[in-house]
Structures are given as structure tokens and as C-alpha cells.
Amino acid sequence: MPLIPEEPQIHESAQGPRATPASGRTPVAPPRPGRPGPLRPAPPVQRTPHDVAVAKPAVPGPAATSSPAPVPASAAPQIQLIPASATGALDAAEEAVDLLLESGRAPGEVLVITTGDQHPWAAHELSFGEAAYWAQHDAGDDVFYADATAASRAVSRPVVVVAVNGGSAAAVAEALPLAHARAGALLIVCGDPQLINSVLGAGV
């Protein structure tokens, strides 16, 4: 009679406590290493915006991929369009120049062309005479501002910024292909997207 109560107690103490922690720990351990894996892809999503910012300049690439232009694209300048009204084009161009200089571009690598009124700097420098004005262009150590009518005298620079700040349609149609030809690596055009696309589409 005393053996019967002892047996169940022995079975419960031996199997119960030992089986519970062993079986409890075994399932908990595997899920933990498995879960960090899926959680890690989430942080890269935060890095994606940075990658997107870097990829912005490459946006024209995919567009070019659809057309047969990718091969000459290595020699042709990249084109960026900044939508702006005729009155705001000059300010947009100034902001673009500031960003270029902040990103490490040397001032002498940038040429700014206006299709309407002259840039205030150009108007000021021309007040001292054309010889002094073009001497600064030839020095090539600073951003140079030229009117579309005089841009043909400017030499090529790595970056050309065009402010479509007015002028006749013919002047714009003349200035954009000229700016495209003068741009070594990058052409930034600030103005009305429809007008710019129609001109560049026909002139390039």
C-alpha cells in the first residue's frame, strides 16, 4: 500500500519539472535567432531614402535605357530640369549653383546662361567694358554668367545652368541646344518644362 503513493510522486518529480524546462527552452531558443533575421531587413529600409537621394542623378539613366541613347550618354551631358516660371527661373538657377558649389564643384566649372534679362552680375561686370568681362571668363576661376546672345563666345564647362527667364521662343530655342553643346557633364535647365522639353526634344 505505501508503494503506490510513492511511485506517482517519483514519476511526477522526475518527469514533470525536468521535462517542462527542457521542452520550454528548446522552442524559445530557435525562434530568437530566426527573428533577428527578418527584423534586420527593416533597418535597411531606413537607408533606402539615402540611396534614393544618391540615385536621383541616375534617374535619367533608366529613361535613357528605354531609348537608344545610353551608349552616347557617356559623352553626352546629363540633363536636369527644374520647373520654374520665367520670373522665378533666375532664383532657381542661383539655388542650383549654390548646391553645385556646396557639393564640391569648383566655381570655374560652372557657366550660367540667361535667356531673358542679364544676370545682375553680368550686367555689373559689363558696365566696366566687355574686355574686362570676358577676361574674367578667360580666367576660368569663377562662375561665369552670360546672356544667351553672348553664350556662343563662352567655352565649354563641366556644368551649364540655363535660366529660362524670358526672351523670345526663338532665343530659348537657340540657347538650349547651345547650352547643351557647352555642358561637359551636366546641363541644368530652370524654366517651363513644356517649353524646355519641346526645345530639347527637337534640338538635341
Backbone as JSON Lines, residues from 0, in Angstrom:
{"i":0,"aa":"M","n":[0.83,-1.22,0.0],"ca":[0.0,0.0,0.0],"c":[0.86,1.27,0.0]}
{"i":1,"aa":"P","n":[1.93,1.35,0.83],"ca":[2.73,2.6,0.8],"c":[3.47,2.77,-0.52]}
{"i":2,"aa":"L","n":[3.7,1.67,-1.27],"ca":[4.45,1.8,-2.52],"c":[3.64,2.53,-3.59]}
{"i":3,"aa":"I","n":[2.38,2.44,-3.56],"ca":[1.55,3.05,-4.61],"c":[1.66,4.58,-4.6]}
{"i":4,"aa":"P","n":[1.53,5.23,-3.39],"ca":[1.66,6.69,-3.42],"c":[3.08,7.15,-3.76]}
{"i":5,"aa":"E","n":[4.11,6.34,-3.41],"ca":[5.48,6.78,-3.69],"c":[5.77,6.8,-5.19]}
{"i":6,"aa":"E","n":[5.26,5.81,-5.9],"ca":[5.55,5.73,-7.33],"c":[5.06,6.95,-8.11]}
{"i":7,"aa":"P","n":[3.77,7.35,-7.91],"ca":[3.34,8.52,-8.66],"c":[4.13,9.76,-8.31]}
{"i":8,"aa":"Q","n":[4.56,9.87,-7.01],"ca":[5.33,11.06,-6.62],"c":[6.68,11.08,-7.32]}
{"i":9,"aa":"I","n":[7.31,9.92,-7.43],"ca":[8.62,9.83,-8.07],"c":[8.48,10.17,-9.56]}
{"i":10,"aa":"H","n":[7.45,9.65,-10.21],"ca":[7.25,9.91,-11.64],"c":[6.99,11.39,-11.89]}
{"i":11,"aa":"E","n":[6.2,12.0,-11.02],"ca":[5.85,13.41,-11.23],"c":[7.06,14.31,-11.03]}
{"i":12,"aa":"S","n":[7.87,14.01,-9.98],"ca":[9.01,14.89,-9.7],"c":[10.11,14.72,-10.75]}
{"i":13,"aa":"A","n":[10.3,13.5,-11.23],"ca":[11.37,13.26,-12.19],"c":[11.03,13.79,-13.57]}
{"i":14,"aa":"Q","n":[9.83,13.5,-14.03],"ca":[9.48,13.88,-15.4],"c":[8.9,15.28,-15.49]}
{"i":15,"aa":"G","n":[8.14,15.64,-14.46],"ca":[7.44,16.93,-14.53],"c":[8.36,18.12,-14.65]}
{"i":16,"aa":"P","n":[9.15,18.43,-13.6],"ca":[9.97,19.65,-13.64],"c":[11.03,19.61,-14.73]}
{"i":17,"aa":"R","n":[11.66,18.43,-14.94],"ca":[12.74,18.37,-15.93],"c":[12.19,18.49,-17.34]}
{"i":18,"aa":"A","n":[11.08,17.89,-17.59],"ca":[10.52,17.92,-18.93],"c":[10.03,19.32,-19.3]}
{"i":19,"aa":"T","n":[9.5,20.02,-18.32],"ca":[8.94,21.33,-18.62],"c":[10.0,22.34,-19.03]}
{"i":20,"aa":"P","n":[11.1,22.51,-18.23],"ca":[12.1,23.49,-18.67],"c":[12.77,23.08,-19.96]}
{"i":21,"aa":"A","n":[13.05,21.76,-20.12],"ca":[13.75,21.33,-21.33],"c":[12.9,21.61,-22.55]}
{"i":22,"aa":"S","n":[11.63,21.24,-22.46],"ca":[10.76,21.46,-23.62],"c":[10.47,22.94,-23.79]}
{"i":23,"aa":"G","n":[10.44,23.67,-22.69],"ca":[10.15,25.11,-22.76],"c":[11.31,25.87,-23.36]}
{"i":24,"aa":"R","n":[12.54,25.52,-23.01],"ca":[13.7,26.25,-23.51],"c":[13.98,25.94,-24.97]}
{"i":25,"aa":"T","n":[13.73,24.71,-25.34],"ca":[14.04,24.32,-26.72],"c":[13.26,25.15,-27.73]}
{"i":26,"aa":"P","n":[11.92,25.35,-27.59],"ca":[11.21,26.14,-28.58],"c":[11.56,27.63,-28.52]}
{"i":27,"aa":"V","n":[11.92,28.14,-27.33],"ca":[12.19,29.57,-27.23],"c":[13.5,29.92,-27.93]}
{"i":28,"aa":"A","n":[14.51,29.06,-27.81],"ca":[15.81,29.36,-28.39],"c":[15.79,29.5,-29.92]}
{"i":29,"aa":"P","n":[15.18,28.55,-30.64],"ca":[15.23,28.66,-32.1],"c":[14.53,29.9,-32.66]}
{"i":30,"aa":"P","n":[13.33,30.28,-32.09],"ca":[12.69,31.44,-32.7],"c":[13.51,32.71,-32.57]}
{"i":31,"aa":"R","n":[14.29,32.86,-31.5],"ca":[15.05,34.1,-31.32],"c":[16.08,34.31,-32.41]}
{"i":32,"aa":"P","n":[16.9,33.29,-32.71],"ca":[17.83,33.53,-33.81],"c":[17.13,33.72,-35.14]}
{"i":33,"aa":"G","n":[15.97,33.1,-35.29],"ca":[15.25,33.24,-36.56],"c":[14.64,34.61,-36.71]}
{"i":34,"aa":"R","n":[14.21,35.22,-35.61],"ca":[13.52,36.51,-35.71],"c":[14.45,37.68,-36.0]}
{"i":35,"aa":"P","n":[15.65,37.69,-35.44],"ca":[16.51,38.82,-35.78],"c":[16.74,38.96,-37.27]}
{"i":36,"aa":"G","n":[16.78,37.83,-37.98],"ca":[16.97,37.9,-39.44],"c":[15.91,38.75,-40.1]}
{"i":37,"aa":"P","n":[14.62,38.42,-39.88],"ca":[13.59,39.22,-40.53],"c":[13.55,40.66,-40.04]}
{"i":38,"aa":"L","n":[13.98,40.88,-38.78],"ca":[13.94,42.24,-38.26],"c":[15.03,43.11,-38.9]}
{"i":39,"aa":"R","n":[16.13,42.49,-39.3],"ca":[17.22,43.28,-39.86],"c":[16.88,43.93,-41.2]}
{"i":40,"aa":"P","n":[16.06,43.3,-42.03],"ca":[15.7,43.98,-43.28],"c":[15.0,45.31,-43.05]}
{"i":41,"aa":"A","n":[14.38,45.47,-41.87],"ca":[13.67,46.72,-41.62],"c":[14.61,47.92,-41.56]}
{"i":42,"aa":"P","n":[15.77,47.83,-40.84],"ca":[16.67,48.98,-40.84],"c":[17.15,49.4,-42.22]}
{"i":43,"aa":"P","n":[17.47,48.43,-43.12],"ca":[17.86,48.86,-44.46],"c":[16.82,49.73,-45.14]}
{"i":44,"aa":"V","n":[15.55,49.56,-44.76],"ca":[14.52,50.39,-45.37],"c":[14.77,51.84,-45.04]}
{"i":45,"aa":"Q","n":[15.34,52.1,-43.84],"ca":[15.65,53.47,-43.46],"c":[16.82,54.0,-44.29]}
{"i":46,"aa":"R","n":[17.69,53.12,-44.71],"ca":[18.82,53.55,-45.53],"c":[18.38,53.81,-46.97]}
{"i":47,"aa":"T","n":[17.27,53.22,-47.34],"ca":[16.8,53.36,-48.72],"c":[16.64,54.82,-49.12]}
{"i":48,"aa":"P","n":[16.06,55.71,-48.25],"ca":[15.94,57.1,-48.67],"c":[17.28,57.71,-49.07]}
{"i":49,"aa":"H","n":[18.36,57.35,-48.31],"ca":[19.67,57.89,-48.65],"c":[20.09,57.38,-50.02]}
{"i":50,"aa":"D","n":[19.82,56.09,-50.25],"ca":[20.18,55.51,-51.54],"c":[19.39,56.18,-52.66]}
{"i":51,"aa":"V","n":[18.13,56.51,-52.35],"ca":[17.29,57.14,-53.36],"c":[17.86,58.51,-53.71]}
{"i":52,"aa":"A","n":[18.34,59.23,-52.66],"ca":[18.91,60.55,-52.91],"c":[20.13,60.44,-53.81]}
{"i":53,"aa":"V","n":[20.93,59.41,-53.57],"ca":[22.11,59.21,-54.39],"c":[21.7,58.78,-55.8]}
{"i":54,"aa":"A","n":[20.58,58.05,-55.86],"ca":[20.17,57.53,-57.16],"c":[19.47,58.57,-58.02]}
{"i":55,"aa":"K","n":[19.11,59.71,-57.42],"ca":[18.41,60.72,-58.19],"c":[19.16,61.11,-59.46]}
{"i":56,"aa":"P","n":[20.49,61.36,-59.34],"ca":[21.17,61.7,-60.58],"c":[21.1,60.6,-61.62]}
{"i":57,"aa":"A","n":[20.89,59.35,-61.15],"ca":[20.86,58.24,-62.11],"c":[19.48,58.07,-62.74]}
{"i":58,"aa":"V","n":[18.51,58.89,-62.28],"ca":[17.16,58.76,-62.82],"c":[17.13,58.89,-64.34]}
{"i":59,"aa":"P","n":[17.91,59.85,-64.91],"ca":[17.91,59.91,-66.36],"c":[18.39,58.63,-67.03]}
{"i":60,"aa":"G","n":[19.19,57.84,-66.29],"ca":[19.71,56.59,-66.85],"c":[18.61,55.66,-67.3]}
{"i":61,"aa":"P","n":[17.67,55.32,-66.36],"ca":[16.59,54.43,-66.77],"c":[15.79,54.98,-67.93]}
{"i":62,"aa":"A","n":[15.59,56.31,-67.92],"ca":[14.83,56.91,-69.01],"c":[15.57,56.71,-70.33]}
{"i":63,"aa":"A","n":[16.9,56.88,-70.23],"ca":[17.7,56.73,-71.45],"c":[17.74,55.29,-71.9]}
{"i":64,"aa":"T","n":[17.6,54.38,-70.92],"ca":[17.68,52.96,-71.26],"c":[16.57,52.57,-72.23]}
{"i":65,"aa":"S","n":[15.42,53.25,-72.12],"ca":[14.31,52.92,-72.99],"c":[14.59,53.37,-74.43]}
{"i":66,"aa":"S","n":[15.48,54.37,-74.58],"ca":[15.79,54.84,-75.91],"c":[17.2,54.39,-76.29]}
{"i":67,"aa":"P","n":[17.58,54.52,-77.54],"ca":[18.92,54.09,-77.94],"c":[20.01,55.08,-77.58]}
{"i":68,"aa":"A","n":[19.77,55.95,-76.58],"ca":[20.76,56.96,-76.22],"c":[21.77,56.55,-75.16]}
{"i":69,"aa":"P","n":[21.63,55.37,-74.51],"ca":[22.56,55.07,-73.43],"c":[24.02,55.0,-73.85]}
{"i":70,"aa":"V","n":[24.28,54.59,-75.06],"ca":[25.68,54.46,-75.48],"c":[26.36,55.82,-75.58]}
{"i":71,"aa":"P","n":[25.75,56.8,-76.31],"ca":[26.37,58.11,-76.35],"c":[26.22,58.86,-75.05]}
{"i":72,"aa":"A","n":[25.39,58.37,-74.12],"ca":[25.16,59.09,-72.87],"c":[26.44,59.3,-72.1]}
{"i":73,"aa":"S","n":[27.43,58.42,-72.3],"ca":[28.69,58.57,-71.59],"c":[29.37,59.88,-72.0]}
{"i":74,"aa":"A","n":[29.22,60.28,-73.27],"ca":[29.83,61.5,-73.75],"c":[28.87,62.68,-73.61]}
{"i":75,"aa":"A","n":[27.58,62.43,-73.69],"ca":[26.59,63.5,-73.61],"c":[26.37,63.91,-72.17]}
{"i":76,"aa":"P","n":[26.07,65.18,-71.93],"ca":[25.83,65.63,-70.56],"c":[24.49,65.13,-70.04]}
{"i":77,"aa":"Q","n":[24.44,64.97,-68.75],"ca":[23.2,64.6,-68.1],"c":[22.34,65.86,-68.05]}
{"i":78,"aa":"I","n":[21.02,65.7,-68.21],"ca":[20.14,66.87,-68.21],"c":[19.22,66.82,-67.0]}
{"i":79,"aa":"Q","n":[19.18,67.91,-66.25],"ca":[18.26,68.03,-65.12],"c":[17.33,69.21,-65.39]}
{"i":80,"aa":"L","n":[16.06,69.0,-65.12],"ca":[15.07,70.05,-65.34],"c":[14.52,70.51,-64.0]}
{"i":81,"aa":"I","n":[14.56,71.82,-63.77],"ca":[13.99,72.39,-62.55],"c":[12.82,73.28,-62.98]}
{"i":82,"aa":"P","n":[11.59,72.81,-62.73],"ca":[10.43,73.61,-63.14],"c":[10.42,74.97,-62.44]}
{"i":83,"aa":"A","n":[10.22,76.01,-63.22],"ca":[10.18,77.37,-62.66],"c":[9.48,78.28,-63.65]}
{"i":84,"aa":"S","n":[8.89,79.33,-63.13],"ca":[8.26,80.33,-64.0],"c":[9.36,81.22,-64.57]}
{"i":85,"aa":"A","n":[9.01,82.03,-65.54],"ca":[10.0,82.93,-66.13],"c":[10.56,83.88,-65.08]}
{"i":86,"aa":"T","n":[9.69,84.3,-64.14],"ca":[10.14,85.23,-63.11],"c":[10.96,84.53,-62.01]}
{"i":87,"aa":"G","n":[10.73,83.23,-61.84],"ca":[11.46,82.52,-60.8],"c":[12.64,81.71,-61.3]}
{"i":88,"aa":"A","n":[12.86,81.71,-62.62],"ca":[13.93,80.89,-63.19],"c":[15.31,81.31,-62.72]}
{"i":89,"aa":"L","n":[15.53,82.62,-62.59],"ca":[16.85,83.1,-62.17],"c":[17.16,82.68,-60.73]}
{"i":90,"aa":"D","n":[16.14,82.79,-59.87],"ca":[16.33,82.35,-58.48],"c":[16.6,80.85,-58.42]}
{"i":91,"aa":"A","n":[15.88,80.09,-59.23],"ca":[16.08,78.63,-59.26],"c":[17.5,78.31,-59.74]}
{"i":92,"aa":"A","n":[17.97,79.07,-60.71],"ca":[19.33,78.86,-61.22],"c":[20.36,79.18,-60.14]}
{"i":93,"aa":"E","n":[20.12,80.25,-59.38],"ca":[21.03,80.62,-58.3],"c":[21.09,79.51,-57.24]}
{"i":94,"aa":"E","n":[19.93,78.95,-56.92],"ca":[19.9,77.86,-55.93],"c":[20.66,76.65,-56.47]}
{"i":95,"aa":"A","n":[20.5,76.38,-57.75],"ca":[21.21,75.25,-58.36],"c":[22.72,75.45,-58.28]}
{"i":96,"aa":"V","n":[23.16,76.68,-58.54],"ca":[24.6,76.98,-58.47],"c":[25.1,76.81,-57.04]}
{"i":97,"aa":"D","n":[24.33,77.3,-56.07],"ca":[24.72,77.15,-54.66],"c":[24.89,75.68,-54.3]}
{"i":98,"aa":"L","n":[23.94,74.85,-54.74],"ca":[24.0,73.42,-54.44],"c":[25.22,72.77,-55.11]}
{"i":99,"aa":"L","n":[25.51,73.21,-56.32],"ca":[26.68,72.66,-57.03],"c":[27.96,72.98,-56.28]}
{"i":100,"aa":"L","n":[28.08,74.23,-55.82],"ca":[29.29,74.64,-55.11],"c":[29.4,73.93,-53.76]}
{"i":101,"aa":"E","n":[28.25,73.76,-53.1],"ca":[28.24,73.06,-51.81],"c":[28.61,71.59,-51.99]}
{"i":102,"aa":"S","n":[28.26,71.03,-53.13],"ca":[28.55,69.61,-53.36],"c":[30.01,69.38,-53.79]}
{"i":103,"aa":"G","n":[30.77,70.47,-53.94],"ca":[32.18,70.3,-54.25],"c":[32.61,70.76,-55.63]}
{"i":104,"aa":"R","n":[31.66,71.24,-56.43],"ca":[32.03,71.75,-57.74],"c":[32.85,73.03,-57.59]}
{"i":105,"aa":"A","n":[33.88,73.17,-58.39],"ca":[34.68,74.39,-58.37],"c":[33.91,75.49,-59.11]}
{"i":106,"aa":"P","n":[33.97,76.73,-58.63],"ca":[33.23,77.81,-59.31],"c":[33.57,77.93,-60.79]}
{"i":107,"aa":"G","n":[34.83,77.67,-61.13],"ca":[35.24,77.79,-62.53],"c":[34.66,76.72,-63.43]}
{"i":108,"aa":"E","n":[33.97,75.73,-62.85],"ca":[33.38,74.65,-63.65],"c":[31.95,74.96,-64.07]}
{"i":109,"aa":"V","n":[31.43,76.12,-63.61],"ca":[30.01,76.42,-63.83],"c":[29.81,77.64,-64.73]}
{"i":110,"aa":"L","n":[28.96,77.46,-65.72],"ca":[28.57,78.54,-66.62],"c":[27.05,78.7,-66.5]}
{"i":111,"aa":"V","n":[26.6,79.95,-66.32],"ca":[25.16,80.22,-66.21],"c":[24.74,81.07,-67.41]}
{"i":112,"aa":"I","n":[23.7,80.61,-68.09],"ca":[23.19,81.32,-69.27],"c":[21.75,81.77,-69.0]}
{"i":113,"aa":"T","n":[21.45,83.02,-69.32],"ca":[20.09,83.54,-69.16],"c":[19.5,83.8,-70.55]}
{"i":114,"aa":"T","n":[18.21,83.51,-70.7],"ca":[17.56,83.72,-72.0],"c":[16.84,85.06,-72.06]}
{"i":115,"aa":"G","n":[16.55,85.63,-70.89],"ca":[15.86,86.93,-70.83],"c":[16.82,88.01,-70.37]}
{"i":116,"aa":"D","n":[16.45,88.69,-69.29],"ca":[17.32,89.74,-68.75],"c":[18.64,89.14,-68.3]}
{"i":117,"aa":"Q","n":[19.69,89.95,-68.4],"ca":[21.0,89.51,-67.96],"c":[21.01,89.29,-66.46]}
{"i":118,"aa":"H","n":[21.89,88.4,-66.03],"ca":[22.09,88.19,-64.6],"c":[22.7,89.49,-64.05]}
{"i":119,"aa":"P","n":[22.31,89.9,-62.84],"ca":[22.85,91.14,-62.27],"c":[24.38,91.19,-62.27]}
{"i":120,"aa":"W","n":[25.03,90.05,-62.04],"ca":[26.49,90.04,-62.04],"c":[27.03,90.42,-63.43]}
{"i":121,"aa":"A","n":[26.43,89.82,-64.47],"ca":[26.88,90.1,-65.84],"c":[26.66,91.57,-66.18]}
{"i":122,"aa":"A","n":[25.5,92.09,-65.79],"ca":[25.2,93.49,-66.08],"c":[26.2,94.39,-65.38]}
{"i":123,"aa":"H","n":[26.55,94.05,-64.15],"ca":[27.51,94.85,-63.39],"c":[28.9,94.8,-64.03]}
{"i":124,"aa":"E","n":[29.34,93.59,-64.37],"ca":[30.68,93.44,-64.94],"c":[30.79,94.09,-66.32]}
{"i":125,"aa":"L","n":[29.72,93.99,-67.09],"ca":[29.74,94.6,-68.42],"c":[29.8,96.13,-68.34]}
{"i":126,"aa":"S","n":[29.41,96.67,-67.2],"ca":[29.48,98.13,-67.04],"c":[30.93,98.61,-67.05]}
{"i":127,"aa":"F","n":[31.88,97.7,-66.82],"ca":[33.3,98.05,-66.85],"c":[33.91,97.79,-68.24]}
{"i":128,"aa":"G","n":[33.08,97.31,-69.15],"ca":[33.56,97.06,-70.5],"c":[33.63,95.58,-70.81]}
{"i":129,"aa":"E","n":[33.46,95.28,-72.07],"ca":[33.44,93.87,-72.49],"c":[34.79,93.19,-72.29]}
{"i":130,"aa":"A","n":[35.86,93.95,-72.45],"ca":[37.19,93.34,-72.33],"c":[37.39,92.79,-70.92]}
{"i":131,"aa":"A","n":[37.02,93.58,-69.91],"ca":[37.17,93.14,-68.51],"c":[36.23,91.96,-68.23]}
{"i":132,"aa":"Y","n":[35.03,92.04,-68.8],"ca":[34.03,90.99,-68.59],"c":[34.53,89.65,-69.13]}
{"i":133,"aa":"W","n":[35.01,89.65,-70.37],"ca":[35.47,88.41,-70.99],"c":[36.81,87.95,-70.43]}
{"i":134,"aa":"A","n":[37.56,88.88,-69.85],"ca":[38.82,88.49,-69.21],"c":[38.52,87.58,-68.02]}
{"i":135,"aa":"Q","n":[37.43,87.87,-67.32],"ca":[37.05,87.02,-66.19],"c":[36.62,85.64,-66.69]}
{"i":136,"aa":"H","n":[35.97,85.62,-67.84],"ca":[35.59,84.34,-68.44],"c":[36.82,83.52,-68.76]}
{"i":137,"aa":"D","n":[37.81,84.19,-69.38],"ca":[39.03,83.5,-69.79],"c":[39.85,83.01,-68.59]}
{"i":138,"aa":"A","n":[39.76,83.74,-67.48],"ca":[40.49,83.33,-66.27],"c":[39.94,81.99,-65.78]}
{"i":139,"aa":"G","n":[38.64,81.77,-65.93],"ca":[38.03,80.48,-65.59],"c":[38.13,80.08,-64.14]}
{"i":140,"aa":"D","n":[38.2,81.08,-63.23],"ca":[38.32,80.73,-61.82],"c":[37.06,81.03,-61.01]}
{"i":141,"aa":"D","n":[35.99,81.42,-61.71],"ca":[34.75,81.71,-61.0],"c":[33.56,81.36,-61.88]}
{"i":142,"aa":"V","n":[32.37,81.31,-61.25],"ca":[31.14,81.08,-62.02],"c":[31.03,82.22,-63.02]}
{"i":143,"aa":"F","n":[30.68,81.89,-64.26],"ca":[30.55,82.93,-65.28],"c":[29.1,83.0,-65.74]}
{"i":144,"aa":"Y","n":[28.58,84.23,-65.83],"ca":[27.2,84.45,-66.23],"c":[27.18,85.13,-67.6]}
{"i":145,"aa":"A","n":[26.42,84.55,-68.52],"ca":[26.36,85.11,-69.88],"c":[24.93,85.15,-70.37]}
{"i":146,"aa":"D","n":[24.65,86.15,-71.17],"ca":[23.36,86.26,-71.83],"c":[23.34,85.26,-72.99]}
{"i":147,"aa":"A","n":[22.16,84.78,-73.34],"ca":[22.06,83.78,-74.41],"c":[22.68,84.28,-75.71]}
{"i":148,"aa":"T","n":[22.6,85.58,-75.95],"ca":[23.15,86.12,-77.2],"c":[24.68,86.1,-77.21]}
{"i":149,"aa":"A","n":[25.29,86.08,-76.01],"ca":[26.75,86.07,-75.94],"c":[27.3,84.7,-75.58]}
{"i":150,"aa":"A","n":[26.42,83.76,-75.3],"ca":[26.86,82.44,-74.82],"c":[27.71,81.69,-75.83]}
{"i":151,"aa":"S","n":[27.55,82.02,-77.11],"ca":[28.32,81.32,-78.13],"c":[29.82,81.6,-77.97]}
{"i":152,"aa":"R","n":[30.15,82.71,-77.32],"ca":[31.56,83.04,-77.09],"c":[32.13,82.28,-75.9]}
{"i":153,"aa":"A","n":[31.26,81.74,-75.06],"ca":[31.73,81.04,-73.86],"c":[32.27,79.67,-74.23]}
{"i":154,"aa":"V","n":[33.32,79.27,-73.52],"ca":[33.87,77.94,-73.77],"c":[33.09,76.92,-72.95]}
{"i":155,"aa":"S","n":[33.27,75.66,-73.28],"ca":[32.59,74.58,-72.57],"c":[33.05,74.52,-71.11]}
{"i":156,"aa":"R","n":[32.12,74.17,-70.25],"ca":[32.42,73.96,-68.84],"c":[31.72,72.67,-68.41]}
{"i":157,"aa":"P","n":[32.21,72.02,-67.35],"ca":[31.58,70.77,-66.92],"c":[30.08,70.9,-66.65]}
{"i":158,"aa":"V","n":[29.68,72.05,-66.07],"ca":[28.26,72.24,-65.74],"c":[27.76,73.54,-66.36]}
{"i":159,"aa":"V","n":[26.63,73.46,-67.04],"ca":[25.98,74.67,-67.57],"c":[24.57,74.74,-66.97]}
{"i":160,"aa":"V","n":[24.26,75.91,-66.41],"ca":[22.92,76.14,-65.85],"c":[22.23,77.18,-66.72]}
{"i":161,"aa":"V","n":[21.02,76.86,-67.17],"ca":[20.27,77.81,-68.0],"c":[19.06,78.29,-67.23]}
{"i":162,"aa":"A","n":[18.9,79.62,-67.16],"ca":[17.71,80.21,-66.56],"c":[16.84,80.7,-67.7]}
{"i":163,"aa":"V","n":[15.72,80.02,-67.94],"ca":[14.78,80.45,-68.99],"c":[13.9,81.53,-68.37]}
{"i":164,"aa":"N","n":[14.49,82.72,-68.25],"ca":[13.83,83.82,-67.53],"c":[13.22,84.84,-68.48]}
{"i":165,"aa":"G","n":[12.73,84.34,-69.6],"ca":[12.1,85.23,-70.57],"c":[12.79,85.09,-71.92]}
{"i":166,"aa":"G","n":[12.61,86.12,-72.71],"ca":[13.18,86.07,-74.06],"c":[12.19,85.43,-75.01]}
{"i":167,"aa":"S","n":[12.45,85.61,-76.29],"ca":[11.54,85.05,-77.29],"c":[11.69,83.54,-77.37]}
{"i":168,"aa":"A","n":[10.69,82.9,-77.95],"ca":[10.76,81.45,-78.12],"c":[11.96,81.07,-78.98]}
{"i":169,"aa":"A","n":[12.26,81.95,-79.95],"ca":[13.41,81.68,-80.83],"c":[14.71,81.75,-80.05]}
{"i":170,"aa":"A","n":[14.8,82.71,-79.1],"ca":[16.01,82.86,-78.29],"c":[16.21,81.63,-77.41]}
{"i":171,"aa":"V","n":[15.09,81.15,-76.84],"ca":[15.17,79.96,-75.99],"c":[15.56,78.75,-76.83]}
{"i":172,"aa":"A","n":[14.95,78.64,-78.01],"ca":[15.23,77.51,-78.9],"c":[16.69,77.51,-79.35]}
{"i":173,"aa":"E","n":[17.3,78.7,-79.38],"ca":[18.7,78.8,-79.76],"c":[19.61,78.52,-78.57]}
{"i":174,"aa":"A","n":[19.21,79.03,-77.4],"ca":[20.06,78.95,-76.21],"c":[20.19,77.53,-75.67]}
{"i":175,"aa":"L","n":[19.11,76.77,-75.66],"ca":[19.16,75.45,-75.04],"c":[20.09,74.47,-75.76]}
{"i":176,"aa":"P","n":[20.0,74.35,-77.1],"ca":[20.95,73.46,-77.78],"c":[22.4,73.94,-77.63]}
{"i":177,"aa":"L","n":[22.58,75.26,-77.59],"ca":[23.92,75.82,-77.41],"c":[24.44,75.44,-76.02]}
{"i":178,"aa":"A","n":[23.58,75.58,-75.01],"ca":[23.98,75.23,-73.64],"c":[24.29,73.74,-73.54]}
{"i":179,"aa":"H","n":[23.48,72.95,-74.23],"ca":[23.69,71.5,-74.24],"c":[25.07,71.17,-74.83]}
{"i":180,"aa":"A","n":[25.43,71.89,-75.86],"ca":[26.73,71.65,-76.5],"c":[27.89,72.11,-75.63]}
{"i":181,"aa":"R","n":[27.65,73.15,-74.79],"ca":[28.7,73.69,-73.93],"c":[28.88,72.89,-72.64]}
{"i":182,"aa":"A","n":[27.86,72.09,-72.27],"ca":[27.92,71.34,-71.0],"c":[28.74,70.07,-71.15]}
{"i":183,"aa":"G","n":[29.76,69.93,-70.34],"ca":[30.59,68.74,-70.42],"c":[29.99,67.54,-69.72]}
{"i":184,"aa":"A","n":[29.44,67.75,-68.51],"ca":[28.91,66.63,-67.74],"c":[27.45,66.8,-67.35]}
{"i":185,"aa":"L","n":[27.03,68.04,-67.11],"ca":[25.68,68.26,-66.58],"c":[25.09,69.55,-67.13]}
{"i":186,"aa":"L","n":[23.84,69.44,-67.57],"ca":[23.08,70.61,-68.03],"c":[21.86,70.73,-67.13]}
{"i":187,"aa":"I","n":[21.74,71.86,-66.45],"ca":[20.58,72.11,-65.59],"c":[19.77,73.24,-66.22]}
{"i":188,"aa":"V","n":[18.5,72.99,-66.47],"ca":[17.66,73.99,-67.1],"c":[16.52,74.35,-66.15]}
{"i":189,"aa":"C","n":[16.41,75.63,-65.84],"ca":[15.36,76.12,-64.94],"c":[14.34,76.9,-65.78]}
{"i":190,"aa":"G","n":[13.11,76.42,-65.8],"ca":[12.1,77.11,-66.59],"c":[10.86,76.26,-66.78]}
{"i":191,"aa":"D","n":[10.08,76.62,-67.77],"ca":[8.82,75.93,-68.06],"c":[9.11,74.57,-68.7]}
{"i":192,"aa":"P","n":[8.71,73.48,-68.02],"ca":[9.03,72.13,-68.51],"c":[8.54,71.85,-69.93]}
{"i":193,"aa":"Q","n":[7.34,72.31,-70.26],"ca":[6.8,72.05,-71.61],"c":[7.67,72.69,-72.68]}
{"i":194,"aa":"L","n":[8.03,73.96,-72.44],"ca":[8.85,74.67,-73.41],"c":[10.22,74.02,-73.53]}
{"i":195,"aa":"I","n":[10.81,73.68,-72.38],"ca":[12.15,73.08,-72.39],"c":[12.16,71.74,-73.1]}
{"i":196,"aa":"N","n":[11.18,70.91,-72.78],"ca":[11.12,69.58,-73.4],"c":[10.9,69.66,-74.9]}
{"i":197,"aa":"S","n":[10.07,70.6,-75.3],"ca":[9.82,70.74,-76.73],"c":[11.07,71.18,-77.46]}
{"i":198,"aa":"V","n":[11.83,72.1,-76.83],"ca":[13.05,72.6,-77.48],"c":[14.15,71.55,-77.47]}
{"i":199,"aa":"L","n":[14.41,70.98,-76.3],"ca":[15.47,69.99,-76.21],"c":[15.16,68.73,-77.02]}
{"i":200,"aa":"G","n":[13.86,68.41,-77.07],"ca":[13.48,67.23,-77.84],"c":[13.76,67.42,-79.32]}
{"i":201,"aa":"A","n":[13.6,68.65,-79.78],"ca":[13.82,68.92,-81.2],"c":[15.28,69.28,-81.49]}
{"i":202,"aa":"G","n":[15.93,69.89,-80.49],"ca":[17.26,70.41,-80.76],"c":[18.38,69.47,-80.39]}
{"i":203,"aa":"V","n":[18.07,68.4,-79.64],"ca":[19.15,67.51,-79.2],"c":[19.08,66.19,-79.94]}
